[in-house]
């Protein structure tokens, strides 16, 4: 994906916390506040166990608005470097704003387009990698480490738009790795990532428990994590959420089922239902969607939320098992099958189908 397309996607796509707010999730506010401070938690992990993360350079938004000496010095040194700019609200009622893939100098134009009251925000400049190599989203719970890895940019896993083929689903029971595709490079990357979360030193575990309320299973730190590896910066952890980890604390994610059906994919959210197919294209989201219909689309975006709330099940061509859409479907308790590849082509409007999202098949 080009930098311009990636920047536009990053600007227009909502964060997971905003998805959860849209469905009025009971923990949306807690998760949003935790998300705003995720790099503070990652900083503690770096100081305690050497965890690499995308450490930001911090300013008050007023520094940008007033073009302070501190900001000018930063721009002079880093103005031509690619970055992500995050505007973190100081008030709970305000939204988080972000832009990625522009230079430090150019992203300031975007800042002034936001029309915010600068005193209510702080700003974080984060280095942006131009050549992404690997990205992951995964859960560490009592069952093991499980999630997805893909070559290329991290947006593929969160948003479900794949530029580098389908992601590889993985599971590590703290003893043995299992990958949906035999890929030695992917396995090696996962082993490195897992090693950073294995804390055998009791003193360090105690510090993490005291400072962050962290919990462990088999010496591995529990939670929801995201990582990105690049040619420029190597491996970075880019998220560590305890709230999302708790949502998946007793889950075992399943890989693609080999059973035959009309279509098959990954189990994004469990459950079994039967109902009529309703194929919805992204440019026709305003259709009169029937209650209890089976929503079939290329990939769900935030615009699909009203339809997701009415649907009996969701089937997508693209998307991953821990994409924002799959997490939202699980929280709505709607069966969801993602990554079928061809559901919109194979299934027909009005066709009555049985959706077994436990197995990831439609019959």
C-alpha positions as CSV (number, residue, x, y, z in Angstrom):
1,X,0.0,0.0,0.0
2,X,1.4,3.4,-0.9
3,X,2.1,5.9,1.9
4,X,-0.7,8.1,0.6
5,X,-3.3,5.4,0.6
6,X,-2.1,4.2,4.0
7,X,-2.3,7.8,5.4
8,X,-5.8,8.1,4.1
9,X,-6.9,4.8,5.5
10,X,-5.4,5.6,8.9
11,X,-7.2,9.0,8.9
12,X,-10.6,7.6,8.0
13,X,-10.7,4.3,9.8
14,X,-11.9,4.3,13.4
15,X,-10.0,2.9,16.3
16,X,-11.3,-0.2,18.0
17,X,-12.4,2.0,21.0
18,X,-14.5,4.1,18.6
19,X,-16.1,0.9,17.2
20,X,-16.9,-0.2,20.8
21,X,-18.4,3.2,21.6
22,X,-20.6,2.9,18.5
23,X,-22.2,-0.3,19.9
24,X,-22.4,1.2,23.4
25,X,-20.1,-1.4,24.9
26,X,-20.1,-1.4,28.7
27,X,-16.3,-1.2,28.9
28,X,-15.8,1.3,26.0
29,X,-14.8,4.1,28.2
30,X,-12.3,2.0,30.2
31,X,-10.8,0.7,27.0
32,X,-10.6,4.1,25.5
33,X,-8.8,5.6,28.5
34,X,-6.4,2.6,28.6
35,X,-5.7,3.0,24.9
36,X,-4.8,6.7,25.4
37,X,-2.1,5.7,27.9
38,X,-0.8,2.5,26.2
39,X,2.7,3.9,25.5
40,X,3.0,4.7,29.2
41,X,2.5,1.0,30.0
42,X,4.9,0.0,27.2
43,X,7.5,2.4,28.6
44,X,7.3,0.6,32.0
45,X,7.8,-2.7,30.2
46,X,10.8,-1.3,28.3
47,X,12.3,0.0,31.6
48,X,11.6,-3.3,33.4
49,X,12.2,-6.1,30.8
50,X,13.7,-4.2,27.8
51,X,10.5,-4.5,25.7
52,X,11.0,-2.6,22.4
53,X,8.2,-0.2,21.5
54,X,7.4,2.8,19.3
55,X,8.4,5.4,21.8
56,X,7.0,8.8,21.0
57,X,8.4,12.3,21.3
58,X,5.9,14.2,23.4
59,X,4.7,17.8,23.2
60,X,1.8,19.8,24.4
61,X,-0.6,20.6,21.5
62,X,0.0,24.2,22.5
63,X,3.7,23.8,21.5
64,X,2.5,23.1,17.9
65,X,-0.1,25.9,17.9
66,X,2.4,28.4,19.2
67,X,5.4,27.1,17.3
68,X,7.5,27.1,20.4
69,X,11.3,26.9,20.4
70,X,11.1,23.3,21.6
71,X,9.0,22.3,18.6
72,X,11.1,24.3,16.1
73,X,14.2,22.5,17.3
74,X,12.5,19.1,16.8
75,X,11.3,20.0,13.3
76,X,14.8,21.3,12.4
77,X,16.3,17.9,13.3
78,X,13.4,15.6,12.2
79,X,11.2,17.6,9.8
80,X,11.9,15.3,6.8
81,X,11.3,12.1,8.7
82,X,8.0,10.1,8.3
83,X,5.9,10.0,11.4
84,X,2.5,9.3,13.0
85,X,1.0,12.2,15.0
86,X,-1.4,11.3,17.8
87,X,-3.4,14.0,19.5
88,X,-4.4,12.6,23.0
89,X,-7.3,14.3,24.7
90,X,-7.0,15.5,28.3
91,X,-10.7,15.4,28.7
92,X,-12.6,12.1,28.5
93,X,-15.3,13.6,26.3
94,X,-13.0,14.5,23.5
95,X,-11.9,12.2,20.7
96,X,-8.4,10.9,19.9
97,X,-7.1,12.2,16.6
98,X,-4.3,10.7,14.5
99,X,-2.5,10.9,11.2
100,X,0.2,8.6,9.8
101,X,2.5,8.4,6.9
102,X,3.4,12.1,6.4
103,X,6.7,13.9,7.3
104,X,7.0,15.7,10.6
105,X,7.0,19.0,8.7
106,X,3.9,18.2,6.5
107,X,1.8,16.7,9.3
108,X,1.6,20.1,11.0
109,X,-0.8,21.2,8.2
110,X,-3.1,18.4,9.2
111,X,-2.9,19.5,12.9
112,X,-4.2,23.0,12.1
113,X,-7.1,21.5,10.0
114,X,-8.5,19.7,13.1
115,X,-9.8,23.0,14.6
116,X,-9.2,21.7,18.2
117,X,-8.7,23.7,21.4
118,X,-5.0,22.9,21.8
119,X,-5.0,23.3,25.6
120,X,-7.1,20.2,25.8
121,X,-4.7,17.9,24.0
122,X,-1.1,16.6,24.1
123,X,0.7,15.5,21.0
124,X,2.9,12.5,20.3
125,X,5.2,12.2,17.3
126,X,6.0,8.5,16.6
127,X,8.5,7.3,14.0
128,X,6.7,5.8,10.9
129,X,8.3,2.9,9.1
130,X,8.3,3.1,5.4
131,X,9.1,-0.6,4.8
132,X,7.0,-2.9,7.0
133,X,8.1,-6.5,7.2
134,X,5.8,-8.2,9.8
135,X,2.8,-7.3,11.8
136,X,0.9,-9.3,14.5
137,X,-2.1,-9.1,16.7
138,X,-2.4,-11.7,19.5
139,X,-3.8,-12.6,22.9
140,X,-1.8,-14.1,25.7
141,X,-4.1,-16.0,28.1
142,X,-3.9,-19.1,30.3
143,X,-4.3,-21.3,27.2
144,X,-1.2,-19.8,25.4
145,X,-0.3,-17.2,22.8
146,X,-2.7,-17.0,19.8
147,X,-3.4,-14.6,17.0
148,X,-2.4,-13.7,13.5
149,X,0.8,-12.6,11.7
150,X,1.1,-11.1,8.2
151,X,3.9,-9.7,6.0
152,X,3.6,-6.0,5.6
153,X,1.7,-3.2,7.3
154,X,-0.2,-3.5,10.6
155,X,-3.4,-1.9,9.2
156,X,-4.0,-5.2,7.4
157,X,-4.8,-7.0,10.6
158,X,-6.8,-4.2,12.4
159,X,-8.9,-3.3,9.4
160,X,-8.9,-6.5,7.4
161,X,-7.7,-5.2,4.1
162,X,-5.0,-7.7,3.0
163,X,-2.2,-6.6,0.6
164,X,0.1,-9.5,1.2
165,X,-2.1,-12.6,1.2
166,X,-4.1,-14.1,4.0
167,X,-2.6,-13.8,7.6
168,X,-1.1,-16.8,9.3
169,X,-3.0,-17.9,12.3
170,X,-0.8,-19.2,15.2
171,X,-1.2,-20.8,18.5
172,X,1.6,-21.5,21.1
173,X,0.6,-23.5,24.2
174,X,3.7,-22.4,26.0
175,X,5.4,-25.6,24.7
176,X,4.8,-26.0,21.0
177,X,4.0,-23.7,18.1
178,X,1.2,-24.4,15.6
179,X,0.8,-22.3,12.5
180,X,-1.9,-22.5,9.9
181,X,0.8,-22.2,7.2
182,X,4.2,-23.8,7.4
183,X,6.4,-20.6,7.3
184,X,9.8,-20.8,9.0
185,X,10.3,-17.0,8.8
186,X,7.0,-16.3,10.5
187,X,7.7,-18.8,13.2
188,X,11.1,-17.3,13.9
189,X,9.5,-13.9,14.2
190,X,6.9,-15.2,16.6
191,X,9.5,-16.9,18.7
192,X,11.3,-13.5,19.1
193,X,8.1,-11.8,20.0
194,X,7.2,-14.4,22.6
195,X,10.6,-14.3,24.2
196,X,10.1,-10.6,25.1
197,X,6.9,-11.5,27.1
198,X,8.5,-14.4,29.0
199,X,9.6,-13.0,32.3
200,X,11.3,-15.6,34.4
201,X,12.8,-13.1,36.9
202,X,10.5,-12.9,39.9
203,X,11.6,-9.4,40.9
204,X,10.7,-8.1,37.5
205,X,7.4,-9.9,37.5
206,X,6.7,-8.2,40.9
207,X,7.5,-4.8,39.5
208,X,5.1,-5.3,36.5
209,X,2.4,-6.5,38.9
210,X,2.9,-3.5,41.2
211,X,3.2,-0.8,38.5
212,X,0.8,-2.1,35.9
213,X,-1.4,-4.7,37.7
214,X,0.0,-7.2,35.2
215,X,-0.7,-10.9,35.5
216,X,1.2,-13.9,34.3
217,X,0.7,-17.5,33.1
218,X,3.7,-19.8,32.8
219,X,5.9,-16.7,33.2
220,X,4.3,-15.0,30.1
221,X,2.6,-11.6,30.5
222,X,-1.1,-11.8,29.9
223,X,-3.0,-9.4,27.7
224,X,-3.8,-8.2,24.2
225,X,-0.7,-7.2,22.1
226,X,0.1,-5.7,18.7
227,X,3.6,-5.6,17.1
228,X,5.1,-4.2,13.9
229,X,8.5,-5.0,12.5
230,X,10.2,-2.8,9.9
231,X,13.5,-2.6,8.0
232,X,14.2,0.7,9.6
233,X,13.5,0.1,13.3
234,X,13.2,-3.7,13.8
235,X,10.6,-5.1,16.2
236,X,8.3,-2.8,18.0
237,X,5.4,-3.6,20.3
238,X,2.7,-1.0,19.5
239,X,-0.1,-2.0,21.9
240,X,-0.5,-3.7,25.3
241,X,-4.1,-3.8,26.6
242,X,-5.2,-5.5,29.7
243,X,-8.9,-4.7,29.1
244,X,-8.9,-6.4,25.7
245,X,-6.9,-9.2,27.2
246,X,-9.6,-9.8,29.8
247,X,-12.3,-9.9,27.0
248,X,-10.4,-12.9,25.6
249,X,-9.0,-14.4,28.8
250,X,-10.7,-17.8,28.3
251,X,-10.8,-17.9,24.5
252,X,-9.1,-20.4,22.2
253,X,-9.1,-19.0,18.7
254,X,-9.6,-21.6,16.0
255,X,-7.9,-21.9,12.6
256,X,-9.6,-22.4,9.3
257,X,-11.7,-25.6,9.2
258,X,-11.1,-28.1,6.4
259,X,-14.7,-29.2,6.2
260,X,-16.5,-28.5,3.0
261,X,-19.3,-26.0,2.6
262,X,-20.6,-23.4,0.3
263,X,-17.9,-21.2,1.7
264,X,-15.5,-21.5,4.6
265,X,-13.2,-19.1,6.6
266,X,-11.9,-18.2,10.0
267,X,-14.1,-18.3,13.1
268,X,-14.1,-14.6,14.1
269,X,-17.0,-15.0,16.6
270,X,-18.6,-18.3,17.6
271,X,-22.2,-19.4,17.2
272,X,-24.7,-21.1,14.9
273,X,-27.7,-19.5,13.1
274,X,-29.8,-19.9,10.0
275,X,-31.2,-17.2,7.9
276,X,-31.4,-15.4,4.5
277,X,-28.3,-14.0,2.8
278,X,-28.2,-10.2,2.4
279,X,-25.1,-9.1,0.3
280,X,-24.2,-5.5,1.0
281,X,-21.6,-3.6,-1.0
282,X,-19.7,-0.8,0.7
283,X,-21.3,1.8,-1.6
284,X,-24.8,0.6,-0.7
285,X,-24.7,0.3,3.1
286,X,-27.9,2.3,3.4
287,X,-30.0,-0.6,2.1
288,X,-33.1,-1.7,4.0
289,X,-31.3,-4.5,5.9
290,X,-33.7,-7.1,7.4
291,X,-33.6,-8.0,11.0
292,X,-32.1,-11.5,11.3
293,X,-30.5,-11.3,7.9
294,X,-27.1,-12.9,7.2
295,X,-24.8,-9.9,6.4
296,X,-22.4,-10.9,3.6
297,X,-19.8,-8.3,2.5
298,X,-16.3,-7.9,1.4
299,X,-15.2,-6.5,4.8
300,X,-17.0,-4.7,7.5
301,X,-16.1,-1.1,8.3
302,X,-17.4,1.3,10.9
303,X,-20.2,2.3,8.5
304,X,-21.5,-1.3,8.8
305,X,-22.2,-1.1,12.5
306,X,-26.0,-0.4,12.2
307,X,-26.3,-3.4,10.0
308,X,-24.1,-5.6,12.2
309,X,-26.4,-4.8,15.1
310,X,-29.4,-6.1,13.1
311,X,-27.7,-9.1,11.6
312,X,-28.0,-12.7,12.8
313,X,-24.5,-13.5,11.5
314,X,-21.7,-11.9,9.5
315,X,-19.7,-13.4,6.7
316,X,-16.9,-11.5,5.0
317,X,-14.5,-12.1,2.1
318,X,-11.6,-10.5,3.9
319,X,-10.8,-9.7,7.6
320,X,-9.0,-11.6,10.3
321,X,-9.9,-13.3,13.6
322,X,-8.7,-10.3,15.7
323,X,-9.6,-7.5,13.3
324,X,-11.7,-4.7,14.8
325,X,-14.8,-6.0,13.1
326,X,-14.3,-9.6,14.5
327,X,-13.8,-8.2,18.0
328,X,-17.0,-6.1,17.7
329,X,-19.0,-9.1,16.4
330,X,-17.8,-11.2,19.3
331,X,-18.9,-8.4,21.7
332,X,-22.3,-8.2,20.0
333,X,-22.5,-12.0,20.4
334,X,-23.1,-12.4,16.6
335,X,-21.6,-15.4,14.8
336,X,-19.0,-14.2,12.4
337,X,-16.9,-15.9,9.7
338,X,-14.1,-13.9,8.2
339,X,-11.6,-14.3,5.4
340,X,-13.7,-16.6,3.2
341,X,-12.3,-15.1,0.1
342,X,-15.4,-15.6,-2.0
343,X,-18.6,-15.4,0.0
344,X,-19.9,-12.4,-1.9
345,X,-19.4,-14.3,-5.2
346,X,-20.7,-17.7,-4.1
347,X,-23.7,-16.8,-1.9
348,X,-26.9,-15.3,-3.4
349,X,-29.3,-12.7,-2.0
350,X,-32.2,-14.3,-0.3
351,X,-30.6,-17.7,-0.1
352,X,-31.3,-19.5,3.1
353,X,-28.0,-20.7,4.7
354,X,-26.8,-22.2,7.9
355,X,-23.9,-20.5,9.5
356,X,-21.6,-22.5,11.8
357,X,-19.1,-20.0,13.0
358,X,-17.7,-22.5,15.5
359,X,-16.3,-24.4,12.5
360,X,-16.1,-21.5,10.1
361,X,-18.4,-23.0,7.5
362,X,-21.6,-22.0,5.6
363,X,-23.9,-24.7,4.3
